[in-house]
Amino acid sequence: MRTYSDLFAVREFRNLFVANCAGLAAHTTSALALGSLTYAATDSALLTALSVFGAPLAGVLGSLTLLSAADSLPPRRALTLAALIATAGAAFQAVPTLPLWARFAIIFGTAYAGSITGGARWAMISDMLPPGAYVLGRSTMNTSVGVMQIAGFGAGGVLLVWLSPYQVFLIAAALRAVATALGWFGLAERPARASERASTARTLRINRELWADPRRRSLYLNLWVPNGLVVGCEALFIPYAGERAGFLFAAGALGMLAGDVVVGRFLTPAQRDWAVRPLRLLLALPYLAFVLHPALPLAMLVALVASAGFAASLPLQERLIAHSPEQMRGQVLGLHQNGMLAGQAVFAALAGVIADRLPAAWAVAAMAGLSLVATVALTRGLRQTEAASGAEPEAAPPRTPATDGR
C-alpha cells in the first residue's frame, strides 16, 4: 500500500480519519477560546500556555495508572468512552459563569480519559491496514493534525471575532459529538489485545519493561524532549503576536503537514532513516531567528519551515514498533503519545515562566537553543536503533496469567 487512494479505500480508515479530524478541530478551536479567556482574565503568559498546552500533563497520571487499558479494553469501546467524556467537557466549558479553576479541571479530566485510551487509536491503524502500511497511515493521520490545526486555529481566530468564547465551545461540543458517532458506528469492534484487565500494577510493570530496553528508552527520549522544547516556542505565540497568534499556529501546522506528506508518502524506508538527523535539527534551528523579533510574516515563515522537522517522529515511531512486542503495542504507542504531550505541556509551562521574565521573542529563541542542545545530546543513543528500521516487529511473548494480585 503506497498511495492515498489505496489507503482511503479502507472504509474503517476513512471513518477513523474523519473522526480524528472532527476531534482535532474541536480541540484547536476550544483551546484558542480558552487561551483567550485565560489571557484576558489573568494577563499571565504561564497560565495562558497551560490553558492551551497544559492539559496533556494529565497523561503523566494516565501513564502511571490505567494506560494498560489501551490493550485491555476493546479498542472501539475505549475510544468511544473517551470521546463521550470530551463531548461533555466541551459542553460544560460553554457555561459562561464557570470559574477558571473549573475550566482547567475539565480539560485535565478530559485529557486523562484520552491518555489511557489514545494508544488504542494508533494500534488500530496497524490492525486495519496491511503489513508495512503503518507509516503511510500514521503520516496521514498526522496530516489530519496539520490540516485541522490550520483550519481550527484559523477558524477559531475568525469565530472569536464574531462570537463569544462560550459559543465557540458549543461548536466544539458539536464536533466532539460527530467524532463520537463516527467512532462508534464506523469502526469494527475488535477483541482486547491483552488478556489481563487494566490495572495500575499491570501498567507500571509494562512501563518498566518498555523503559528497561535501551533502544526503546532512546527512542522515547528523542521523541519527547526536542519536540517538547519546540512546542514551548509555539506556546509563546499568543504573548508574542496577541490576537494574530492564530496565523502563527496555522503556519506551524502547515509546515508540519508538508513534512508529514513528504516523509510519509514519498520517501522510502532507507530515505526516511537518512532524513531523521537533518529533520531533527530543522525542528529548532529556524526559531533562533526570533531573537531578532521578526515581523509577523517572517515569523510565520520561521514557524512553517521549522515545523516540517516534526516529521522526524515518523521513522522514529517505525523503529519503536519494530522493537516492541505486538501484545503491548497499544501501551507502547500510548506511552509515546502521553510522554510526548506531557513533555510539551511541561516545556510550554517552562516557556511561560521564561516569557514572564524576558521578552517573548527572546524566550522563543531560548527554548529553540535548549532543543538544539537536547537534539545533539540524544543523537548518540539513536545509532543502536537504526538497524531495526523497517524490520518486522518483535514477536509477542506468550500470554501469562495476571500477576498484579487480583
LINURUR-V438867 format. One record per backbone hydrogen bond with DSSP energy under -0.5 kcal/mol. CO is the residue of the C=O (numbers start at 1). NH is the residue of the N-H. E is the energy in kcal/mol with one decimal. If there is no record, write none. Layout:
co=<CO;CO>
nh=<NH;NH>
e=<E;E>
This chain:
co=<3;4;5;7;9;10;11;12;13;14;15;16;17;18;19;20;21;22;23;24;25;26;27;28;29;30;31;32;33;34;35;36;37;38;39;43;44;45;46;47;48;49;50;54;55;56;57;57;58;59;60;61;62;62;66;67;68;68;69;71;71;74;75;76;77;78;79;80;81;82;83;84;85;86;87;88;89;90;91;92;94;95;99;100;101;102;103;104;105;106;107;108;109;110;111;112;113;114;114;117;117;118;118;119;120;121;122;123;124;125;130;133;134;135;136;137;138;139;140;141;142;143;144;145;146;147;148;149;150;151;152;153;154;155;156;157;158;158;159;164;164;165;166;167;168;169;170;171;172;173;174;175;176;177;178;179;180;181;182;183;199;200;201;202;203;204;205;206;207;208;209;210;212;213;214;215;216;217;218;219;220;221;224;225;226;227;228;229;230;230;231;233;234;236;237;238;241;242;244;244;245;245;246;247;248;249;250;251;252;253;254;255;256;257;258;259;260;261;261;262;262;268;269;270;271;272;273;274;274;275;276;277;278;279;281;281;282;284;285;286;287;288;289;290;295;296;297;298;299;300;301;302;303;304;305;306;307;308;309;310;311;311;312;313;314;315;316;317;318;319;321;321;324;325;326;328;329;330;331;332;333;334;335;336;337;338;339;340;341;342;343;344;345;346;347;348;349;350;351;352;354;354;359;360;361;362;363;364;365;366;367;368;369;370;371;372;373;374;375;376;378;379;379;380;381;382;382;383;385;386;388;394>
nh=<7;8;9;10;11;14;15;16;17;18;19;20;21;22;23;24;25;26;27;28;29;30;31;32;33;34;35;36;37;38;39;40;41;42;43;45;48;49;50;51;52;53;54;57;58;59;60;61;62;63;64;65;65;67;69;70;71;72;73;193;194;78;79;80;81;82;83;84;85;86;87;88;89;90;91;92;93;94;94;95;96;98;103;104;105;106;107;108;109;110;111;112;113;114;115;116;117;117;118;120;121;121;122;123;124;125;126;127;128;129;133;137;138;139;140;141;142;143;144;145;146;147;148;149;150;151;152;153;154;155;156;157;158;159;160;161;161;162;163;167;168;169;170;171;172;173;174;175;176;177;178;179;180;181;182;183;184;185;186;187;203;204;205;206;207;208;209;210;211;212;213;213;214;217;218;219;220;221;222;223;224;225;228;229;230;231;232;233;233;234;235;236;237;240;241;242;244;245;247;248;248;249;250;251;252;253;254;255;256;257;258;259;260;261;262;263;264;265;266;266;267;272;273;274;275;276;276;277;278;279;280;281;282;283;284;285;286;287;288;289;290;291;292;293;299;300;301;302;303;304;305;306;307;308;308;309;310;311;312;313;314;315;316;317;318;319;320;321;322;323;324;394;394;328;329;332;333;334;335;336;337;338;339;340;341;342;343;344;345;346;347;348;349;350;351;352;353;354;355;356;357;358;363;364;365;366;367;368;369;370;371;372;373;374;375;376;377;378;379;379;382;382;383;383;384;385;386;386;388;389;391;326>
e=<-1.9;-2.9;-0.7;-1.4;-0.8;-2.0;-2.2;-2.6;-2.7;-2.5;-2.5;-2.2;-2.3;-2.5;-2.3;-2.5;-2.6;-2.0;-2.3;-2.8;-2.1;-2.2;-2.5;-2.2;-1.9;-2.7;-2.7;-2.2;-2.2;-2.7;-2.5;-2.2;-1.9;-2.4;-2.0;-0.5;-1.9;-2.4;-2.2;-2.1;-1.7;-3.0;-2.1;-2.1;-2.5;-2.2;-1.5;-0.7;-2.3;-2.6;-1.0;-0.7;-0.8;-1.0;-2.0;-2.0;-1.6;-2.0;-1.9;-1.1;-2.2;-2.1;-2.6;-2.2;-2.1;-1.9;-2.1;-2.4;-1.9;-2.1;-2.1;-2.2;-2.3;-2.2;-1.9;-2.2;-1.8;-0.7;-0.8;-1.8;-0.6;-1.5;-1.7;-2.1;-2.1;-2.1;-2.1;-2.1;-2.4;-2.7;-2.0;-2.1;-1.9;-2.1;-2.1;-1.4;-0.6;-0.5;-2.0;-1.5;-0.6;-1.0;-1.1;-2.3;-2.0;-0.9;-0.8;-1.0;-2.6;-1.2;-1.7;-2.5;-3.6;-2.9;-1.9;-2.0;-2.6;-2.1;-1.6;-1.3;-2.1;-3.0;-2.7;-2.2;-2.3;-3.0;-3.5;-2.6;-2.0;-3.2;-2.9;-2.3;-1.9;-3.5;-2.3;-0.5;-1.1;-1.1;-3.9;-0.5;-1.8;-1.9;-1.3;-1.7;-2.1;-2.2;-1.9;-2.1;-2.3;-2.0;-1.8;-2.1;-2.2;-2.2;-2.4;-2.1;-2.1;-2.6;-1.9;-0.8;-2.3;-2.7;-2.1;-2.4;-2.3;-2.2;-1.8;-2.7;-2.7;-1.7;-0.8;-0.6;-0.5;-2.6;-2.1;-2.2;-2.9;-2.3;-2.3;-2.0;-1.9;-2.4;-1.8;-2.2;-1.7;-2.1;-1.3;-0.9;-0.6;-1.6;-2.1;-1.4;-1.9;-2.2;-3.2;-2.6;-1.9;-1.9;-1.4;-0.7;-0.5;-2.3;-2.3;-2.2;-2.4;-2.3;-2.2;-2.1;-2.2;-2.3;-2.4;-2.3;-2.3;-2.2;-2.3;-2.5;-2.5;-2.1;-0.7;-1.5;-0.9;-2.7;-2.1;-2.0;-2.0;-0.7;-0.9;-0.5;-0.6;-2.2;-2.1;-1.6;-2.4;-1.4;-0.9;-2.1;-0.7;-1.1;-1.7;-1.9;-1.8;-1.7;-1.9;-2.3;-2.7;-2.5;-1.8;-2.4;-2.3;-2.3;-2.5;-2.6;-2.0;-0.7;-0.9;-2.0;-1.5;-1.6;-1.8;-2.0;-1.6;-0.6;-1.3;-2.5;-2.1;-1.9;-2.0;-2.4;-1.9;-1.5;-1.7;-0.5;-0.5;-1.1;-1.6;-2.9;-2.6;-2.2;-3.0;-1.7;-2.6;-3.1;-2.7;-2.4;-2.6;-2.9;-2.4;-2.2;-2.1;-2.7;-2.7;-2.1;-2.2;-2.3;-2.5;-2.2;-2.4;-2.4;-2.7;-1.4;-1.5;-2.1;-2.1;-2.2;-1.9;-2.3;-2.2;-2.0;-2.3;-2.1;-2.0;-2.1;-2.0;-2.3;-2.5;-2.3;-2.4;-2.0;-0.7;-0.8;-0.5;-1.5;-0.6;-1.2;-0.5;-1.8;-0.7;-1.0;-0.9;-1.5;-2.5;-0.9>
